[in-house]
Amino acid sequence: MAEETLDPANQSEGDTKEGLYFGREVDPGDPEARLPLHGPNQWPPTARPGLPRAAPLPELAGPASKQLP
């Protein structure tokens, strides 16, 4: 497993982080999807029947954040 060293001048060892990144959905056929770090979000499959998908909250949060002053 790789570790991240953000400040090599003041940090002798890296640290291990986990992150979750998502952005607005971009259709796979959109020219923008060919840009680095663009394209459709990759949602995990539902682990078990009857469990909700992982996507609804971020899908709602993106447009809602545009309404903030």
Biopython code that builds the backbone (N, CA, C, O; Angstrom):
import numpy as np
from Bio.PDB.StructureBuilder import StructureBuilder

atoms = [
    (1, "MET", "N", (0.854, -1.166, 0.000)),
    (1, "MET", "CA", (0.000, 0.000, 0.000)),
    (1, "MET", "C", (0.905, 1.236, 0.000)),
    (1, "MET", "O", (1.879, 1.300, 0.750)),
    (2, "ALA", "N", (0.583, 2.189, -0.825)),
    (2, "ALA", "CA", (1.352, 3.427, -0.894)),
    (2, "ALA", "C", (0.858, 4.413, 0.156)),
    (2, "ALA", "O", (-0.314, 4.416, 0.531)),
    (3, "GLU", "N", (1.769, 5.238, 0.613)),
    (3, "GLU", "CA", (1.407, 6.287, 1.571)),
    (3, "GLU", "C", (1.683, 7.639, 0.943)),
    (3, "GLU", "O", (2.505, 7.759, 0.035)),
    (4, "GLU", "N", (0.995, 8.647, 1.429)),
    (4, "GLU", "CA", (1.086, 9.985, 0.855)),
    (4, "GLU", "C", (1.911, 10.886, 1.764)),
    (4, "GLU", "O", (1.669, 10.970, 2.968)),
    (5, "THR", "N", (2.893, 11.557, 1.162)),
    (5, "THR", "CA", (3.700, 12.541, 1.886)),
    (5, "THR", "C", (3.390, 13.906, 1.279)),
    (5, "THR", "O", (3.815, 14.204, 0.163)),
    (6, "LEU", "N", (2.655, 14.729, 2.009)),
    (6, "LEU", "CA", (2.228, 16.026, 1.484)),
    (6, "LEU", "C", (3.275, 17.114, 1.659)),
    (6, "LEU", "O", (3.349, 18.041, 0.852)),
    (7, "ASP", "N", (4.084, 17.010, 2.703)),
    (7, "ASP", "CA", (5.067, 18.048, 3.013)),
    (7, "ASP", "C", (6.404, 17.394, 3.336)),
    (7, "ASP", "O", (6.748, 17.257, 4.510)),
    (8, "PRO", "N", (7.174, 16.982, 2.311)),
    (8, "PRO", "CA", (8.416, 16.259, 2.554)),
    (8, "PRO", "C", (9.423, 17.028, 3.414)),
    (8, "PRO", "O", (10.248, 16.411, 4.087)),
    (9, "ALA", "N", (9.371, 18.362, 3.404)),
    (9, "ALA", "CA", (10.308, 19.150, 4.201)),
    (9, "ALA", "C", (10.053, 18.984, 5.700)),
    (9, "ALA", "O", (10.987, 19.086, 6.495)),
    (10, "ASN", "N", (8.817, 18.733, 6.095)),
    (10, "ASN", "CA", (8.462, 18.628, 7.508)),
    (10, "ASN", "C", (7.889, 17.273, 7.897)),
    (10, "ASN", "O", (7.457, 17.091, 9.035)),
    (11, "GLN", "N", (7.879, 16.336, 6.987)),
    (11, "GLN", "CA", (7.241, 15.044, 7.221)),
    (11, "GLN", "C", (8.228, 13.952, 6.816)),
    (11, "GLN", "O", (8.607, 13.866, 5.648)),
    (12, "SER", "N", (8.651, 13.115, 7.770)),
    (12, "SER", "CA", (9.619, 12.071, 7.451)),
    (12, "SER", "C", (8.949, 10.790, 6.967)),
    (12, "SER", "O", (9.576, 9.988, 6.276)),
    (13, "GLU", "N", (7.693, 10.592, 7.319)),
    (13, "GLU", "CA", (6.963, 9.402, 6.890)),
    (13, "GLU", "C", (5.634, 9.815, 6.275)),
    (13, "GLU", "O", (5.055, 10.840, 6.635)),
    (14, "GLY", "N", (5.168, 9.005, 5.352)),
    (14, "GLY", "CA", (3.870, 9.263, 4.754)),
    (14, "GLY", "C", (2.755, 8.808, 5.682)),
    (14, "GLY", "O", (3.007, 8.185, 6.713)),
    (15, "ASP", "N", (1.538, 9.120, 5.314)),
    (15, "ASP", "CA", (0.402, 8.612, 6.079)),
    (15, "ASP", "C", (-0.627, 8.037, 5.113)),
    (15, "ASP", "O", (-0.687, 8.405, 3.940)),
    (16, "THR", "N", (-1.420, 7.137, 5.638)),
    (16, "THR", "CA", (-2.395, 6.439, 4.831)),
    (16, "THR", "C", (-3.745, 7.119, 4.995)),
    (16, "THR", "O", (-4.195, 7.382, 6.110)),
    (17, "LYS", "N", (-4.374, 7.395, 3.879)),
    (17, "LYS", "CA", (-5.666, 8.082, 3.901)),
    (17, "LYS", "C", (-6.667, 7.314, 3.049)),
    (17, "LYS", "O", (-6.296, 6.581, 2.133)),
    (18, "GLU", "N", (-7.919, 7.497, 3.366)),
    (18, "GLU", "CA", (-9.003, 7.029, 2.518)),
    (18, "GLU", "C", (-9.785, 8.249, 2.087)),
    (18, "GLU", "O", (-9.874, 9.228, 2.829)),
    (19, "GLY", "N", (-10.340, 8.202, 0.920)),
    (19, "GLY", "CA", (-11.127, 9.325, 0.463)),
    (19, "GLY", "C", (-12.274, 8.875, -0.413)),
    (19, "GLY", "O", (-12.277, 7.768, -0.952)),
    (20, "LEU", "N", (-13.228, 9.737, -0.540)),
    (20, "LEU", "CA", (-14.368, 9.496, -1.411)),
    (20, "LEU", "C", (-14.530, 10.758, -2.242)),
    (20, "LEU", "O", (-14.751, 11.845, -1.708)),
    (21, "TYR", "N", (-14.420, 10.606, -3.528)),
    (21, "TYR", "CA", (-14.534, 11.744, -4.425)),
    (21, "TYR", "C", (-15.658, 11.477, -5.414)),
    (21, "TYR", "O", (-15.759, 10.380, -5.963)),
    (22, "PHE", "N", (-16.484, 12.457, -5.638)),
    (22, "PHE", "CA", (-17.499, 12.338, -6.675)),
    (22, "PHE", "C", (-17.728, 13.712, -7.256)),
    (22, "PHE", "O", (-17.491, 14.729, -6.603)),
    (23, "GLY", "N", (-18.187, 13.731, -8.474)),
    (23, "GLY", "CA", (-18.478, 14.984, -9.150)),
    (23, "GLY", "C", (-19.799, 14.853, -9.869)),
    (23, "GLY", "O", (-20.494, 13.846, -9.740)),
    (24, "ARG", "N", (-20.138, 15.873, -10.625)),
    (24, "ARG", "CA", (-21.390, 15.809, -11.361)),
    (24, "ARG", "C", (-21.277, 14.719, -12.416)),
    (24, "ARG", "O", (-20.186, 14.417, -12.901)),
    (25, "GLU", "N", (-22.396, 14.146, -12.756)),
    (25, "GLU", "CA", (-22.408, 13.078, -13.752)),
    (25, "GLU", "C", (-22.115, 13.650, -15.136)),
    (25, "GLU", "O", (-22.660, 14.684, -15.522)),
    (26, "VAL", "N", (-21.258, 12.973, -15.865)),
    (26, "VAL", "CA", (-20.955, 13.317, -17.247)),
    (26, "VAL", "C", (-21.270, 12.072, -18.076)),
    (26, "VAL", "O", (-20.765, 10.987, -17.787)),
    (27, "ASP", "N", (-22.093, 12.226, -19.094)),
    (27, "ASP", "CA", (-22.470, 11.108, -19.945)),
    (27, "ASP", "C", (-21.220, 10.532, -20.621)),
    (27, "ASP", "O", (-20.363, 11.298, -21.061)),
    (28, "PRO", "N", (-21.096, 9.202, -20.714)),
    (28, "PRO", "CA", (-19.912, 8.611, -21.343)),
    (28, "PRO", "C", (-19.690, 9.080, -22.781)),
    (28, "PRO", "O", (-18.550, 9.103, -23.243)),
    (29, "GLY", "N", (-20.761, 9.456, -23.504)),
    (29, "GLY", "CA", (-20.619, 9.919, -24.881)),
    (29, "GLY", "C", (-20.251, 11.386, -25.014)),
    (29, "GLY", "O", (-19.963, 11.848, -26.118)),
    (30, "ASP", "N", (-20.254, 12.123, -23.923)),
    (30, "ASP", "CA", (-19.928, 13.551, -23.939)),
    (30, "ASP", "C", (-18.425, 13.725, -24.180)),
    (30, "ASP", "O", (-17.627, 13.007, -23.579)),
    (31, "PRO", "N", (-18.021, 14.666, -25.050)),
    (31, "PRO", "CA", (-16.585, 14.904, -25.278)),
    (31, "PRO", "C", (-15.823, 15.205, -23.981)),
    (31, "PRO", "O", (-14.638, 14.892, -23.866)),
    (32, "GLU", "N", (-16.504, 15.811, -23.013)),
    (32, "GLU", "CA", (-15.863, 16.120, -21.738)),
    (32, "GLU", "C", (-15.411, 14.847, -21.012)),
    (32, "GLU", "O", (-14.463, 14.877, -20.228)),
    (33, "ALA", "N", (-16.098, 13.728, -21.279)),
    (33, "ALA", "CA", (-15.772, 12.460, -20.609)),
    (33, "ALA", "C", (-14.388, 11.952, -20.993)),
    (33, "ALA", "O", (-13.828, 11.100, -20.303)),
    (34, "ARG", "N", (-13.831, 12.466, -22.088)),
    (34, "ARG", "CA", (-12.490, 12.042, -22.512)),
    (34, "ARG", "C", (-11.379, 12.800, -21.787)),
    (34, "ARG", "O", (-10.211, 12.428, -21.895)),
    (35, "LEU", "N", (-11.725, 13.849, -21.056)),
    (35, "LEU", "CA", (-10.729, 14.609, -20.307)),
    (35, "LEU", "C", (-10.288, 13.827, -19.076)),
    (35, "LEU", "O", (-11.067, 13.039, -18.539)),
    (36, "PRO", "N", (-9.040, 14.032, -18.614)),
    (36, "PRO", "CA", (-8.604, 13.348, -17.400)),
    (36, "PRO", "C", (-9.506, 13.701, -16.212)),
    (36, "PRO", "O", (-9.911, 14.853, -16.061)),
    (37, "LEU", "N", (-9.814, 12.731, -15.390)),
    (37, "LEU", "CA", (-10.614, 12.881, -14.174)),
    (37, "LEU", "C", (-12.036, 13.359, -14.453)),
    (37, "LEU", "O", (-12.657, 13.984, -13.593)),
    (38, "HIS", "N", (-12.552, 13.075, -15.628)),
    (38, "HIS", "CA", (-13.925, 13.402, -15.985)),
    (38, "HIS", "C", (-14.618, 12.106, -16.399)),
    (38, "HIS", "O", (-13.967, 11.077, -16.584)),
    (39, "GLY", "N", (-15.919, 12.162, -16.540)),
    (39, "GLY", "CA", (-16.666, 10.992, -16.975)),
    (39, "GLY", "C", (-17.676, 10.584, -15.932)),
    (39, "GLY", "O", (-17.845, 11.268, -14.923)),
    (40, "PRO", "N", (-18.346, 9.478, -16.167)),
    (40, "PRO", "CA", (-19.370, 9.046, -15.232)),
    (40, "PRO", "C", (-18.770, 8.643, -13.892)),
    (40, "PRO", "O", (-17.665, 8.102, -13.839)),
    (41, "ASN", "N", (-19.489, 8.903, -12.822)),
    (41, "ASN", "CA", (-19.063, 8.412, -11.513)),
    (41, "ASN", "C", (-19.149, 6.893, -11.513)),
    (41, "ASN", "O", (-19.998, 6.317, -12.194)),
    (42, "GLN", "N", (-18.284, 6.248, -10.762)),
    (42, "GLN", "CA", (-18.267, 4.796, -10.677)),
    (42, "GLN", "C", (-18.828, 4.392, -9.325)),
    (42, "GLN", "O", (-18.110, 4.364, -8.325)),
    (43, "TRP", "N", (-20.111, 4.080, -9.305)),
    (43, "TRP", "CA", (-20.788, 3.722, -8.061)),
    (43, "TRP", "C", (-20.621, 2.237, -7.804)),
    (43, "TRP", "O", (-20.648, 1.437, -8.739)),
    (44, "PRO", "N", (-20.449, 1.864, -6.554)),
    (44, "PRO", "CA", (-20.367, 0.426, -6.262)),
    (44, "PRO", "C", (-21.729, -0.229, -6.495)),
    (44, "PRO", "O", (-22.773, 0.405, -6.347)),
    (45, "PRO", "N", (-21.695, -1.500, -6.861)),
    (45, "PRO", "CA", (-22.979, -2.184, -7.027)),
    (45, "PRO", "C", (-23.657, -2.359, -5.672)),
    (45, "PRO", "O", (-22.998, -2.347, -4.633)),
    (46, "THR", "N", (-24.949, -2.518, -5.691)),
    (46, "THR", "CA", (-25.668, -2.804, -4.450)),
    (46, "THR", "C", (-25.201, -4.164, -3.959)),
    (46, "THR", "O", (-25.218, -5.142, -4.706)),
    (47, "ALA", "N", (-24.790, -4.219, -2.715)),
    (47, "ALA", "CA", (-24.218, -5.443, -2.169)),
    (47, "ALA", "C", (-25.256, -6.553, -2.030)),
    (47, "ALA", "O", (-24.965, -7.718, -2.305)),
    (48, "ARG", "N", (-26.449, -6.197, -1.610)),
    (48, "ARG", "CA", (-27.483, -7.200, -1.385)),
    (48, "ARG", "C", (-28.808, -6.682, -1.918)),
    (48, "ARG", "O", (-29.072, -5.480, -1.889)),
    (49, "PRO", "N", (-29.626, -7.581, -2.396)),
    (49, "PRO", "CA", (-30.963, -7.138, -2.846)),
    (49, "PRO", "C", (-31.691, -6.427, -1.703)),
    (49, "PRO", "O", (-31.633, -6.855, -0.550)),
    (50, "GLY", "N", (-32.364, -5.355, -2.040)),
    (50, "GLY", "CA", (-33.128, -4.613, -1.047)),
    (50, "GLY", "C", (-32.373, -3.454, -0.427)),
    (50, "GLY", "O", (-32.987, -2.603, 0.217)),
    (51, "LEU", "N", (-31.051, -3.392, -0.600)),
    (51, "LEU", "CA", (-30.288, -2.263, -0.074)),
    (51, "LEU", "C", (-30.344, -1.113, -1.073)),
    (51, "LEU", "O", (-30.407, -1.347, -2.280)),
    (52, "PRO", "N", (-30.321, 0.128, -0.584)),
    (52, "PRO", "CA", (-30.366, 1.262, -1.518)),
    (52, "PRO", "C", (-29.050, 1.414, -2.274)),
    (52, "PRO", "O", (-28.005, 0.957, -1.812)),
    (53, "ARG", "N", (-29.106, 2.054, -3.429)),
    (53, "ARG", "CA", (-27.896, 2.383, -4.182)),
    (53, "ARG", "C", (-27.097, 3.425, -3.411)),
    (53, "ARG", "O", (-27.640, 4.115, -2.548)),
    (54, "ALA", "N", (-25.826, 3.538, -3.718)),
    (54, "ALA", "CA", (-24.965, 4.521, -3.059)),
    (54, "ALA", "C", (-25.137, 5.909, -3.655)),
    (54, "ALA", "O", (-24.771, 6.895, -3.016)),
    (55, "ALA", "N", (-25.678, 6.011, -4.849)),
    (55, "ALA", "CA", (-25.669, 7.269, -5.588)),
    (55, "ALA", "C", (-26.691, 8.337, -5.194)),
    (55, "ALA", "O", (-26.377, 9.512, -5.388)),
    (56, "PRO", "N", (-27.878, 8.050, -4.663)),
    (56, "PRO", "CA", (-28.893, 9.107, -4.548)),
    (56, "PRO", "C", (-28.474, 10.361, -3.797)),
    (56, "PRO", "O", (-28.771, 11.460, -4.264)),
    (57, "LEU", "N", (-27.809, 10.257, -2.674)),
    (57, "LEU", "CA", (-27.463, 11.457, -1.913)),
    (57, "LEU", "C", (-26.545, 12.390, -2.700)),
    (57, "LEU", "O", (-26.860, 13.573, -2.822)),
    (58, "PRO", "N", (-25.417, 11.908, -3.242)),
    (58, "PRO", "CA", (-24.585, 12.825, -4.039)),
    (58, "PRO", "C", (-25.304, 13.374, -5.263)),
    (58, "PRO", "O", (-25.072, 14.518, -5.653)),
    (59, "GLU", "N", (-26.173, 12.572, -5.874)),
    (59, "GLU", "CA", (-26.908, 13.067, -7.042)),
    (59, "GLU", "C", (-27.830, 14.217, -6.660)),
    (59, "GLU", "O", (-28.059, 15.120, -7.464)),
    (60, "LEU", "N", (-28.358, 14.191, -5.446)),
    (60, "LEU", "CA", (-29.204, 15.289, -4.981)),
    (60, "LEU", "C", (-28.385, 16.471, -4.464)),
    (60, "LEU", "O", (-28.784, 17.625, -4.624)),
    (61, "ALA", "N", (-27.239, 16.179, -3.845)),
    (61, "ALA", "CA", (-26.425, 17.231, -3.248)),
    (61, "ALA", "C", (-25.826, 18.175, -4.292)),
    (61, "ALA", "O", (-25.736, 19.379, -4.050)),
    (62, "GLY", "N", (-25.419, 17.653, -5.435)),
    (62, "GLY", "CA", (-24.791, 18.489, -6.453)),
    (62, "GLY", "C", (-25.689, 19.625, -6.903)),
    (62, "GLY", "O", (-25.313, 20.789, -6.762)),
    (63, "PRO", "N", (-26.864, 19.327, -7.440)),
    (63, "PRO", "CA", (-27.763, 20.410, -7.867)),
    (63, "PRO", "C", (-28.204, 21.293, -6.705)),
    (63, "PRO", "O", (-28.359, 22.502, -6.879)),
    (64, "ALA", "N", (-28.410, 20.712, -5.521)),
    (64, "ALA", "CA", (-28.850, 21.509, -4.373)),
    (64, "ALA", "C", (-27.766, 22.514, -3.971)),
    (64, "ALA", "O", (-28.083, 23.619, -3.529)),
    (65, "SER", "N", (-26.482, 22.137, -4.121)),
    (65, "SER", "CA", (-25.406, 23.055, -3.730)),
    (65, "SER", "C", (-25.355, 24.287, -4.629)),
    (65, "SER", "O", (-24.860, 25.336, -4.214)),
    (66, "LYS", "N", (-25.854, 24.171, -5.835)),
    (66, "LYS", "CA", (-25.878, 25.322, -6.758)),
    (66, "LYS", "C", (-26.920, 26.353, -6.319)),
    (66, "LYS", "O", (-26.872, 27.501, -6.759)),
    (67, "GLN", "N", (-27.853, 25.958, -5.462)),
    (67, "GLN", "CA", (-28.890, 26.865, -4.977)),
    (67, "GLN", "C", (-28.418, 27.713, -3.801)),
    (67, "GLN", "O", (-29.099, 28.665, -3.418)),
    (68, "LEU", "N", (-27.258, 27.382, -3.219)),
    (68, "LEU", "CA", (-26.749, 28.122, -2.063)),
    (68, "LEU", "C", (-26.312, 29.518, -2.479)),
    (68, "LEU", "O", (-25.831, 29.713, -3.595)),
    (69, "PRO", "N", (-26.477, 30.502, -1.576)),
    (69, "PRO", "CA", (-26.076, 31.875, -1.926)),
    (69, "PRO", "C", (-24.571, 32.026, -1.990)),
    (69, "PRO", "O", (-24.071, 33.116, -2.271)),
]
sb = StructureBuilder()
sb.init_structure("model")
sb.init_model(0)
sb.init_chain("A")
sb.init_seg("    ")
for serial, (resi, resn, name, xyz) in enumerate(atoms, 1):
    if name == "N":
        sb.init_residue(resn, " ", resi, " ")
    sb.init_atom(name, np.array(xyz, "f"), 0.0, 1.0, " ", f" {name:<3s}", serial, name[0])
structure = sb.get_structure()
